[in-house]
Structures are given as C-alpha cells and as structure tokens.
Amino acid sequence: MSDYLEELKHKINESPEYEFLKTNKHLGENICILTLGGSYAYGTNVEGSDIDVRGIAISPSREIIIGKRSFEQIIDNPTDTTVYEINKMISLLSQCNPNCIEILGCKPEQYFILTDIGQKLLDNKKIFLSKRCVHTFGGYATSQLRRLENISNKYVQQSAQEQHILDSINNARYDFPEHYFPMGDGFIDLYIDDAVTETEEFEKEIFMDINLKHYPLRDYANMWNEMKSIVSSYNRIGKRNRRALDHNKIGKHMMHLIRLYFMCIDILEKQEINTYREKEHDLLMEIRNGKYIDENQQPIPEFSEMVDDLEKKLKYAAENTELPETANIDAIEELMFEINSSIIEK
C-alpha cells in the first residue's frame, strides 16, 4: 500500500473524528466494506483534497428475520462519510446508481475494510450492471454539464441547450414506467422544433404531443412536476454554482463530466467498474488544473469537442453493448439470500 494510503488508513482507524465508525451500534464489526470516495477514489486528488469515506454495513440477524430495517444509511457530515445498509445498497446497485456503483470499482489497496461478505459483493458486481447506466450516468453527466454552463455563465447555442434539457427529461422518463400508471406507446412524444415566437435568444424549443385517455390525474401531475423541475433548473444559478466560480472550481466540474463518460463507456464496453481512472489520469488532471479554460474562466472549444466526441462514443457503446436492459434480478435475489443467510447463521 502506498504511503498516502497508509496515512489515510491510520487516520481513519485512529483519529477521534472517525471514532463513530467503531462506536456506532450499526457500524463497528458490521462494516463489510470501507473504502474511499471522491477524488482519492478517482485518483484525481490534489494537496488539500477532502477525504471522502464510503462503506457498506450488514444488518443484525434479528432485523433480517423480522423484516425490520433500523437504518438505510449513516452520514457523518464532518468527515464526509457515508455508510449504507447492505440491502439498501444492493437496491441502489441494481438501479446502477453511480455513487454506489463506484464503491465496487476502487483499487484493491483502497479497501480499508473488506470482509467475506464485502468480497462476495465485489466478486458479483457484474450482476448489477445494465444498460440503465446510460441513463443514470448520463443523467449525472448532463447535470454536471448544466452546472458547468451555469457556473461559467456561457451557454452553448440555445438549440443545443434545449437538447440538454430534453436529454435530462428523457433520462428521468426512463423510470416513469416503474413509478406511474402504465403508459402505451406514443403516450407522450417530446421533440425540438422552431420556437413558436422566434427571438435572438430563443430560436428552438421543446414541444410535446400527448395522447391520453382515462389516465390517473395524480400520476400525470407528478410526471409533469418532474419534467417542470428539470426545465426550471436550467434557468437558475444556485449558490453552490456561484461558490464554485468564486473558488475557481470550474476545472473540477469539467473533469468530473469527462470522468463520468469514461466510466460509463467502460461499463458498457467492458462490463467493468473502474473507479480509479489510471489510464486517463493525466488528461483528467490537465482538465482539473485549467488547461481547457481561457482567461475569462470559460471552457475553450477543444473541451466542447472532447465532450461531443465522448457523447458519440457513449451512444455507440450503448447501441452495441452486451449488457441487458436491466440488472439480473434473479442473480441479485440469490446473492441477497446467500448474504442474509450467512449473517443469520453466524
């Protein structure tokens, strides 16, 4: 293990601020995975980078038997630590949640705690992978791009921004069938066309064709609110984005956007989770350190070309991947049975 990892491990094991990992009744010996998150996990840390700790903990056998879950996740804000209950984690993994998937893709030496149950999760990580990652990682990437554009206050062509909005909505719509009353084909069709009232600032806009009969009003209202929230989010600059600009963090947001693309393409093409980006390390650090930002704190054209190229690669990988549409639910349920049975037996 490298020197900096030894230092981090010692700090996490011995520092009073991490004492809760030992004393919290849900953690301690229940932790089956404890590893790094954030820049240390990606290999993009710099001097002064925050230490993000991520973990998974098993439930007591009594809670498994009676079907009661006493916690879903434990968050300690001062240390930026999040530990998930294992069944909650498996649920998030089956949805290809990027923040959870990356916990299974760290370098071997980055796992400070790894029990037999934790190793079983790592050994079976492929069963959680599916084409859903296009929408989950794509959703995060689109969100990162939106944040980047808001921070720099330099929007791409208005028509391109409309496409970003539409992509975000379509990513959200991917889960509509699971959450709302069943919809038939052609239920709602969204597309971009010339603006009804064309101006210099507004040349294109999103239109919709809706075909609805005997559909639950509340379900439709909830879907509408989700789409409305996405549209609204493109029209405001939050305090967090202003802070990022004030602290010259635009390069960090640019780097994370590119990293998300690389990670998702790996999942689609190789069925691998590679959280630590060793191959792209130098490029990511160049982006973080401002190589692709001009004197006005704006991304230069070469960065936009890089994003466009990765978007094309992602689309091709999605169309040609061997991954199933959704995670292998049968295999996941079998894994949950094996894990929970082993907890009860012990």
N, C-alpha and C positions, 0 to 999 in steps of 0.2 A: 504494500500500500504506500502511495506517495506521501511525502512529508505533510502536505497541506491536508490530506485526508486523515492522517493520524492526528493532526492538531484538531480538526473538526470533530473527530470521533471522541477525543479526550474531552473537548469542551462540552459535547452533548452528554457524555457519561458522567462528568464530574462537576460541571458548572451548576451552581444553585438555581439559576434561571430555568434549567431543564429538569429540576428535581421532580416536577409533576409527572414526568414520564415513568417514574418509579413509584410514586405515592398515589397517583390517581387509581381508584379501585377498578376502573375499566382497562387500565393500561398495565404497566409492570410486566409480569410474566405472560400477559395476554397478547402482547405485541408479537406479531409473527413476521412483520416486515417493517423496517425502519430505514429510510434512505433519504436522499437529497432531492429537492425540487428546485425550480428556478434556474438561475444562471449557472450554479455549480453543477446541476444535473446535466445541463446542455453543453457544458464546457466553455461557456462564454463569460465566465466570471472575471471581474477585474478587481483591483485593490479597492476594498471598501464595499464590495458586493454583499448584499444581505444574505444570510444563511436561511434558506427555506428547508424545513424538515417535513417529510411526508411519511405516513405509515399506515398500517392495517393492523387491527386487533381483533381477536376472536371473542365470541360471546361465551359467558359461562354456560355450562351444560344445562343448568336449571332453566335458563331463559330459552334455550333451544327447545327443550322438552315441552315447556308450557306455551311456547309460541309467543313469548313476550320479548321485545327488544328495548333495553333500557337506554340505549343511545344509538345514534346513527353516525355521528362524527364528533370528535372533540377538537376544538380550535383554541389554541393559545396565541393570542394576537401579539404579545410582547416578543415572542420568539418566532413568530410566523410559522407555527407548527400546526399541521392538520393530521389527525389520525382517524381513519374510517373504520367503522364496524364492518366485519368481513362480508356479511350478507348484503349490506348496503353497497359496499364496494363492488361486489360481483354484479349487482343490478346496474351500477353505473358503467362497469366494464362492458356489459352486454349491450349497452347503448353506445359504445365506443366514445365515451366522454374523454376528450383529450387530456384534461388534468389528471384523470385516473389512469388512462392507458399508459401515460409516460412513466408512471411508477413501476411498471413492469419492464421498462426498457433501459434502465440505468446500467452502468458498467458494474461487473461483479464486485469490484472493490468498493463500490459506493453503497453497498448494503451493509449497514452497521449492525442490524439485527436481521437474521434470516433463519427461521425455524423450519422444521419439516413441512409444516402447513404452508409457510411462505414459499418454500421451494416448490411445493406442488402447484401453487398458483403460477409461478414462473414457468414451470415445465408445461403448463397447459394454456399459456397465454394466447396461442393461436386460435383457440376456440371462441375467443371474444371478438375476433376481427371480422369485419364485413364491409360491404360497400357503404354502409351507413357512415363510415369515416369521411366520405366525400362531403357529406352534409354537416357533420359535426366539426371536423377540422376546417372545412370550407366556411362554415359559419363563423368560427373563431378568426379565420384569416380575413374574411370580409369585414368583421368587426374591427380588426386591427387596422385594416386599410382605411376604414371610415374614421377611426381615431387619428390615424396619421394625417389624413387630409384635413380634419378639423384642427389639429394642432398646428400644422403648417399654414392653415388658412389659405391654402392654394388648391382649389378644386380642379379636378380634371374637367374635360369638356362636360357640359351639362348632360349631354346624351349618355356619356359614359357613367356619370354619377347615377342617372336613372337606372342604368343596367346594374350598378352595385346594389341599389335599393331592391330591384326586382330579384337579384340573386339571393339577397338576405331573406326576402319574403318566401322564396321558393325553398330555401333551406328550412325555414320554420314550418312551411306547409308539409314537409316530408313526414312530420309526426302527427299531422291532423287526423289521419285515419285511426290512429291509436287513441286519440283523446276525444274525438267528437263522433256524432252520429254518422253512420256510413254514407259516403258520397259516391255517386256514379261518375262515369267518365263525362267530362265536359261540365262538371258541376260549376267550376269557376275557371275561367281562362284569363290569364294576365299576360299582357304584351305591351311593347313600346311602339308608339306612333307619334306623328307630328302633333305638337301641342294644339289644343283647341284654340287658344289665343296665343299665337306665337309672338315672343318678345326676344330681345337680345339676350336676356338671362334665361329664358325658358323656351327652348326650341322643341324639345321632346318631352313626353310624359307617359306615365304608365296608365293603360286603360284596362278595363275588365269587362268580360262578358259573363253573365251569371244566368244559370238555368236552375231554378229552384221551384220545387213543388212539395208541399206538405213536409217542410223541413223544420226541426225544432228551433224556435227563435233564439233561445238562450245559447245553443251551440253556435249558431251563426254570429250572434253578438260577441261571443268570446273569441271566435276566429277573427272577426273584424277588428277587435281590440288589439289582438296580437299583431296584425298587419299594420294597423294605425300606429302602434307604438314604434315599429321599425321605421316607418316613414318619418315620424316625428323626431326620432333620434338622429336623423341626418340633418336636422335643421337647427341643432343647438351645439354649442361648445361647452362641455361641462367643466367644473372647477378642476377636475383631475387633469383634463387636457391642457388647461391653462398652466397648471403647475408644471406639467411636463415640458411645455415650451419655455417657461421661465428657467427651468433647470437643465435646459439643453438635452432633454432625453429623447428627442425625435429620432436619433440614430438607433436607440434601443428598441423603439417601436418598429422601425424599419427592419431591424434584424429579426425580431420575433415573427414578423409577417413572412419573411423568407424561410425561417426555420420551420414554420407550420407547413409550408408547401413541401419542403424536403421530407419531413416526417411522414406526411400523408402519402406522398408518392412511394416511399419505402414500404408502407403498409400495403398499398395496392399492388406494387410490382413484385415485392419480395416476400410478402406476408411476414414482415419483420417489424418489431418495435425498437427503433434506435433513438433513444432519447439523447444520448451523448453524441453530438454531431462532429465526430473526429474528422471525417472527410472534408466537410465544409467549414471547419473551424476558422481557417484564415480568412475566408470570404466573409463569414459572419462577423468576425472581429473588425474587419475593414469597414463593414456597414455600420457597426456599433460606434466605431471611432470617428465616423463622419466623412469617409471617403466619398460617399454618394450624396453629400449635402453641400449646397452652394453657400456663398457668403451671407445670403438672406435667410438661412435656415430652411431652404426649400429642397426637396429631393430633385436631383438632376435627372435629365431624360434617360440616362443609362439605367437608372434604377427602375423607372417605369417599364423599360424594355425587358429588364430582368423579370419583373412581376408578370408581364404579358407572356414571356417565354415559359415560365413555370406554370402559369394558368393553362397553357396549351398542353404541357406535359401531364399535368394533373388530369385534364379532360381525357387525354389519350389513355392514361393508365386506368382511369375509371371505366372506360369503354372496353378495355382488354384484360381486366383483372380476372383472376380465377376465384376470387373471394365470393362467397354467397351474398345474397341481398341483405340478410340479417344474420346475427350471430347464431352459432349452433346451440339452440336452446336445449336439446336433448343431452348434449355433452356437458353443458353448463349445469343442468339439474343433477346429472350424475356426479359431477365434481362437488357440488354443494352437498349432496348426500354423503359422499365419502368424507368430506371435511367435517361436517357436523357429527357424523357417526364416530369419527376418531376423537373428537372433543368429548363426546359423551362417554366413550369407552375409557378415556383417561380419568 
